[in-house]
Amino acid sequence: MSEFASKIVLITGAASGFGEATAYAFAKKGASLSLIDKDEENLGKVTEQCKKAGATKVLAVVADLRAEGDIVRAMNETIETFDRLDVLVNNAGMVQMGSVEDTPVESFDSIFHLNVKAHFHFTQLAVPHLEKTKGNVVNITSVSGELLTPHGIFYGMTKAAMNYFTKTAALGLAEKGIRVNAVAPAACRTNILKRPGAMAPGLSEDMLFGMEEQTHILGRVLIEKQDVVDSILFLASDSARTITGSNLCLDRGAVLAGPLYKGE
Ligand SMILES: NC(=O)c1ccc[n+]([C@@H]2O[C@H](COP(=O)([O-])OP(=O)(O)OC[C@H]3O[C@@H](n4cnc5c(N)ncnc54)[C@H](O)[C@@H]3O)[C@@H](O)[C@H]2O)c1
């Protein structure tokens, strides 16, 4: 039997992309799931698929993670339903392109609320429950948090903040037996790149992936959703019991190649 069959896993941003794929992977291993997203329609579809895939029990909570009250409600409903939490996957996020000169300052709050504050808040609320289960947190950051992305300045700042948070939370929570790690993918074809503001003017997805072939030393080796899912499941599992504060870069060698990154 899978080690996750008795576990409760909370995934934010579970209605699409990496979150959706991660939900299916945990479902196949028989985990119980608390799936959080603002997209009610897709969340309903993912919930049904997870039940069919073998999840023991699935709770779906429609919530806007930029609203603190929604985050508290999502965690409360999770604990009321399952009475425990083993794994928190802080995944929901948005991309916003723009440089120092052309990024509207008003968009700062929106992207930092979702990409940083929500993950901090979920983690803070999860601590007492993860302490009981000796559970763990997996944050989905980005290669943009490791590299310099002049035309995605707020996005890179949020992901760099999450790298800092991952390490400091790992330091602070180790004495409670809670591990905190991160997965940092390079660009992958999910819906995030199709959402408003995700592409710089004049840039297309194909151009982005074309540029990455130049800057990512593994060239044509593309990142699939499954690569990210595999890393999340590994870090969440007992196989990673000695690992905390790490940032697993699925970057096709981009970080190794240098700090100036012209991709995502
Ligand atoms: N796809 C990539 O190229 C890539 C690369 C590196 C890192 N990431 C990171 O991976 C994570 C997941 O991205 P993805 O590619 O799966 O994106 P996605 O757009 O496919 O999925 C994101 C999910 O988050 C949800 N969401 C967005 N705003 C929300 C809010 N305010 N409240 C609740 N839910 C909200 C969306 O409804 C969606 O279901 C993000 O943190 C992203 O920054 C993505």
The ligand as an SDF file (V2000), in Angstrom:
LIG
                    3D

 44 48  0  0  0  0  0  0  0  0999 V2000
    3.8080   26.6930  -15.9310 N   0  0  0  0  0  0  0  0  0  0  0  0
    5.0040   27.2750  -15.7950 C   0  0  0  0  0  0  0  0  0  0  0  0
    5.6940   27.6100  -16.7750 O   0  0  0  0  0  0  0  0  0  0  0  0
    5.5600   27.4950  -14.3990 C   0  0  0  0  0  0  0  0  0  0  0  0
    6.9590   27.5600  -14.2540 C   0  0  0  0  0  0  0  0  0  0  0  0
    7.4800   27.7620  -12.9890 C   0  0  0  0  0  0  0  0  0  0  0  0
    6.6430   27.8810  -11.8960 C   0  0  0  0  0  0  0  0  0  0  0  0
    5.2860   27.8020  -12.0590 N   0  0  0  0  0  0  0  0  0  0  0  0
    4.4440   27.9280  -10.8580 C   0  0  0  0  0  0  0  0  0  0  0  0
    3.6400   26.7820  -10.7180 O   0  0  0  0  0  0  0  0  0  0  0  0
    2.4420   27.1300  -10.0050 C   0  0  0  0  0  0  0  0  0  0  0  0
    1.2470   26.5810  -10.7430 C   0  0  0  0  0  0  0  0  0  0  0  0
    1.2390   27.1320  -12.0410 O   0  0  0  0  0  0  0  0  0  0  0  0
    0.5400   26.4250  -13.2890 P   0  0  0  0  0  0  0  0  0  0  0  0
    1.4790   26.5580  -14.4140 O   0  0  0  0  0  0  0  0  0  0  0  0
    0.0170   25.1030  -12.9160 O   0  0  0  0  0  0  0  0  0  0  0  0
   -0.6410   27.4860  -13.5360 O   0  0  0  0  0  0  0  0  0  0  0  0
   -2.1670   27.3350  -13.9450 P   0  0  0  0  0  0  0  0  0  0  0  0
   -2.5780   28.7050  -14.3270 O   0  0  0  0  0  0  0  0  0  0  0  0
   -2.3510   26.2230  -14.9140 O   0  0  0  0  0  0  0  0  0  0  0  0
   -2.8620   26.9380  -12.5600 O   0  0  0  0  0  0  0  0  0  0  0  0
   -2.9090   27.8430  -11.4940 C   0  0  0  0  0  0  0  0  0  0  0  0
   -4.1620   27.5870  -10.6690 C   0  0  0  0  0  0  0  0  0  0  0  0
   -4.1930   28.5640   -9.6150 O   0  0  0  0  0  0  0  0  0  0  0  0
   -5.5180   29.0510   -9.5220 C   0  0  0  0  0  0  0  0  0  0  0  0
   -5.5450   30.3990   -9.0000 N   0  0  0  0  0  0  0  0  0  0  0  0
   -5.0620   31.5160   -9.6010 C   0  0  0  0  0  0  0  0  0  0  0  0
   -5.3460   32.5800   -8.8440 N   0  0  0  0  0  0  0  0  0  0  0  0
   -6.0130   32.1390   -7.7540 C   0  0  0  0  0  0  0  0  0  0  0  0
   -6.5770   32.7650   -6.6130 C   0  0  0  0  0  0  0  0  0  0  0  0
   -6.5370   34.1070   -6.4570 N   0  0  0  0  0  0  0  0  0  0  0  0
   -7.2020   32.0040   -5.6970 N   0  0  0  0  0  0  0  0  0  0  0  0
   -7.2860   30.6670   -5.8660 C   0  0  0  0  0  0  0  0  0  0  0  0
   -6.7810   30.0150   -6.9150 N   0  0  0  0  0  0  0  0  0  0  0  0
   -6.1470   30.7460   -7.8550 C   0  0  0  0  0  0  0  0  0  0  0  0
   -6.0460   29.0390  -10.9520 C   0  0  0  0  0  0  0  0  0  0  0  0
   -7.4790   29.0620  -10.9660 O   0  0  0  0  0  0  0  0  0  0  0  0
   -5.4500   27.7480  -11.4860 C   0  0  0  0  0  0  0  0  0  0  0  0
   -6.3210   26.6610  -11.2830 O   0  0  0  0  0  0  0  0  0  0  0  0
    2.4610   28.6550   -9.8730 C   0  0  0  0  0  0  0  0  0  0  0  0
    2.9000   29.0010   -8.5850 O   0  0  0  0  0  0  0  0  0  0  0  0
    3.4750   29.0910  -10.9230 C   0  0  0  0  0  0  0  0  0  0  0  0
    4.0840   30.3160  -10.6130 O   0  0  0  0  0  0  0  0  0  0  0  0
    4.7310   27.6060  -13.2890 C   0  0  0  0  0  0  0  0  0  0  0  0
  1  2  1  0
  2  3  2  0
  2  4  1  0
  4  5  1  0
  4 44  2  0
  5  6  2  0
  6  7  1  0
  7  8  2  0
  8  9  1  0
  8 44  1  0
  9 10  1  0
  9 42  1  0
 10 11  1  0
 11 12  1  0
 11 40  1  0
 12 13  1  0
 13 14  1  0
 14 15  2  0
 14 16  1  0
 14 17  1  0
 17 18  1  0
 18 19  2  0
 18 20  1  0
 18 21  1  0
 21 22  1  0
 22 23  1  0
 23 24  1  0
 23 38  1  0
 24 25  1  0
 25 26  1  0
 25 36  1  0
 26 27  1  0
 26 35  1  0
 27 28  2  0
 28 29  1  0
 29 30  1  0
 29 35  2  0
 30 31  1  0
 30 32  2  0
 32 33  1  0
 33 34  2  0
 34 35  1  0
 36 37  1  0
 36 38  1  0
 38 39  1  0
 40 41  1  0
 40 42  1  0
 42 43  1  0
M  CHG  2   8   1  16  -1
M  END
$$$$
